[in-house]
Amino acid sequence: MPDAYKQQIKDTVGDPRLQIAIYNNTGRLVENRKSVVSTEALPGYQGLRDQGHAIKKHTLDHLDHYLELAEKNITARGGKVVYARDSAEACEWIAQLAEKRGVKLLVKSKSMTTEEIELNHALEKRGVEAVETDLGEYILQLNDEKPYHIIAPALHKTRFDVADIFERKLGGAREVVPEKQTQIARRVLREKFLAAGIGVTGANFVVADSGAVVVVENEGNARITSSAPKIHIAVAGLEKLIPRAQDLAVFLKLLARSATGQPLSVYTSFLSPPKRSNEQDGPEEFYLLFLDNGRTRLLADEGKRESLYCIRCGACLNHCPVYRKIGGHSYPWVYSGPIGAIITPQFMGLAKDPWLPYASSLCGACAEVCPVKIDIPKHLLTLRHEVTEMRTREGQNRLEKLAFRLWSYAMRHPRLYESLGKLAAGAAPNPANEAWIKKLPSLLHRGPVAAWLSERDLPPSPAKSFREQWRERQERRHNA
Amino acid sequence: MARRVSIFVTCVIDQMFPQVGLAMADVLERAGCEIDFREAQTCCGQPAFNTGYRDEARQVAKHFAAVFNDAETIVVPSGSCAAMIGHHFAELFDTGESPFHGRVFEFSQFLTDVLGVEDFGARCDAVATYHDSCHSLRELKIKSGPRKLLAQVRGLELREMDAVEECCGFGGTFSVKFANVSGAMARTKIDAIIKTGADTLISADSSCLMQMRGALSRAGSSVRTMHLAEVLASR
């Protein structure tokens, strides 16, 4: 595990202010969700999860069909579908379009997919200014940070942090009241909306049978982004397709409830650009950019394909006791939390961050709340297996492998197991405290026992194991 | 005729908390069971399985399978090990279902769901709070059973803690691979435990208890930890 992440985790866990912000903000989302998915509030909730899973499964099992259908429908009404193999291709295509149309300013609504391809930085290098118009994203863009959370990008920021950032970057009087802060952002962003030549949105869903793009949001900025500029580009991962508009009856019930605990988001836009000849408003050009960036690699793996079912609600982050301690920036990619821990290695390759699938206590809270029933712990276990296989092949885990082989041998030989147990019990401290470990040679200070004792005490070792006491118990009974 | 029950005490209880295994045997005998303890038993293989060493885990699982092959009913004082044997063995053996599915039971589950007994005549003077261990709760769907059992214990007052379904942070090798994160999770958990004013923390998994006990002790708390079996065996 790279030291940078170790340090990031250590700093986050050790920052009481940050800990309270993460715990309380995710906790609020947890409570909100609970109230809207209860049996009283939504009697068919579990059935909806099954349906959501089934629809996603069907779509991804027949992705070629639905991609063609969506493309046909979008093309028929004057839009264009573009496919990008990876981040570089996607960013390059958008930069070239901006160049061709002479666009120097582009506005964006909140989209994890554009975070994934790091569009803002790519455009900046090409002399195009890209401005985030979601309030949380805008705050982070000003401060040059990655999103902390899939749906609440500035989850870790207090209003005082925001006041500092606005004062430093925008000038003007320091303002700590959130409503006033929103007004400041609104004043800046209105001008950007009016001047921008291109609007980039994500897509929560792409409906194949009509070619409509569905964008779910709370601030209304995605509506303006997709309607004010002359050109609208929607960037969507291939997995965002759903077959029919009717399927939204399932997903829209699940998405906002799982994400923020709202029955429905404030704005749900069904977009079918470009504008028709008889329409006054809307973009003149529309492009749907489908991004692969590792998704087809995952699609080929039937065992783990369901990771692509994710609708990016963020519920698994809010319920993850590990995310709630280490926060969003301790994960190596824009996708954090349990879903990030499984899709990062699957999209980017195992070798990049092999430690990631281990950053979980396997408590299963993520799978319990996933609206499309992705079995995240199962995939974490599979990935751990793949990581150890890879590290074994490359000879990177010789000590750990040896330890587990010896352990496995001992566990298959009960007498050896018992003798080793006695030996360990003899060496164990009684009473337990941290001092004894310091008497051992320094080599052992790095071992698992030292790691355990760095945080907690160890119970005193019993004088006799269960099996020894059981034998005595049986003997006593026999003699009685 | 007495019901014959094979007990798998788990390596953690065998080596670290033998009194839990003895308490479980006492409670089962009190319920009229005849106990079969197979000396060749060791571990279910979970530590290796959860760390990604499936070959090593499979070897240990095969040993378990050989030892308990003909056992009709296996009772385990750990939801985590019971789930490993009843569920995850399927992945190791590449069979649709674990060969032990339907005949391996977590201790409390066996008492409430199979024997249908809730009162064991136990007495334990304590103000207690109960921690749902994650694997009992989410893999075995055990929630109300342990509380029903505890409700019958004389002298025991049960107080629910905040965020009772939140993980204690143990997670097997996670506890040492990410020690500082695991420790932080444990501290959040013990804050909730201490807030109830309970003097006793009860759970049905000794590994979780070891984690929380270690954190309680490190924090200088006097809250004691007891396995559910110990409480039910108390007189």
Interface residues (C-beta under 8 A of the other chain):
Chain A: I9 K10 V13 Q19 Y23 P321 V322 K325 I326 Y358 A359 S360 S361 L362 C363 G364 A365 A367 E368 L381 L383 R384 H385 E386 V387 T388 E389 E400 K401 F404 R405 W407 S408 A410 M411 R412 P414 Y417 G421 A424 A425 A432 P448 A451 W452 S454 E455 R456 D457 L458 P459 S461 P462 K464 S465 F466 R467 E468 Q469 W470 R473
Chain B: V9 C11 I13 D14 Q15 M16 F17 P18 Q19 G21 L22 A25 F37 E39 A40 Q41 T42 C43 G45 P47 A48 F49 N50 T51 G52 Y53 R54 E56 A57 Q59 V60 H63 H88 E91 C134 H135 L137 R138 E139 E165 E166 C167 G169 F170 G171 G172 T173 F174 S175 V176 K177 F178 A179 N180 V181 S182 G183 A184 M185 A186 T188 M210 Q211 R213 G214 A215 S217 R218
